[in-house]
């Protein structure tokens, strides 16, 4: 469990949040947000957020390209270029805010790994 303290002295209380932590990044299901190790919110686009949520909720932190494309773009017959662009833009955000990196498994899958 992760606790966040409200800094207002008049109303100081602890808020308990269900979370998934990995590599210095935390996903709070209750707030549907990602946080850095020091509690700062990580700003992601809606698609980046969906992909990171999929990585965090996967027990292996690994997803095939088909799993990602089917979940994010179910009506698009070939979303490979769109996925590549999403991953390319997400990588620097994740690396800047955590000890994680996104690795490609020879064009078949993507994996979230600790640096």
CORHURA-V348956 format. One record per pair of residues at least 4 apart in sequence whose ideal C-beta (glycine too) atoms are under 6 Angstrom apart, sorted by the first residue. I is the first residue (numbers start at 0). J is the second residue. D is the distance in Angstrom with one decimal. If there is no record, write none. Layout:
I;J;D, I;J;D
//
This chain:
0;15;5.6, 1;16;5.4, 1;18;4.9, 2;13;5.0, 3;14;5.1, 5;11;5.8, 5;12;5.7, 16;27;4.7, 16;29;5.1, 17;28;5.0, 17;29;5.5, 18;25;5.0, 18;27;5.1, 19;26;4.6, 19;55;4.7, 20;25;4.5, 22;97;5.1, 22;98;4.6, 22;99;3.8, 22;113;4.5, 23;36;4.4, 23;97;4.2, 23;98;4.3, 24;33;5.9, 24;97;3.9, 25;34;4.6, 26;33;5.4, 26;55;4.4, 27;32;5.4, 32;40;5.8, 33;41;4.2, 34;38;5.6, 35;39;4.5, 35;96;5.0, 41;96;4.9, 43;47;3.9, 43;48;4.3, 46;85;5.7, 47;89;4.8, 53;62;5.8, 54;60;5.4, 54;111;4.4, 57;62;5.9, 60;111;4.1, 61;108;5.7, 61;110;4.2, 62;66;4.7, 62;67;5.2, 62;109;5.8, 63;108;4.6, 65;69;5.8, 67;71;5.9, 67;82;5.8, 68;72;5.6, 68;78;4.2, 68;82;5.8, 69;73;5.9, 72;78;4.1, 78;82;5.5, 86;101;6.0, 89;93;6.0, 90;101;5.3, 91;95;6.0, 93;97;5.8, 93;99;5.3, 94;100;5.7, 98;113;5.5, 98;114;5.1, 99;111;5.6, 100;112;5.9, 100;114;5.5, 101;109;5.7, 101;111;5.9, 102;110;5.0, 102;112;5.5, 103;109;5.9, 104;108;4.2
//
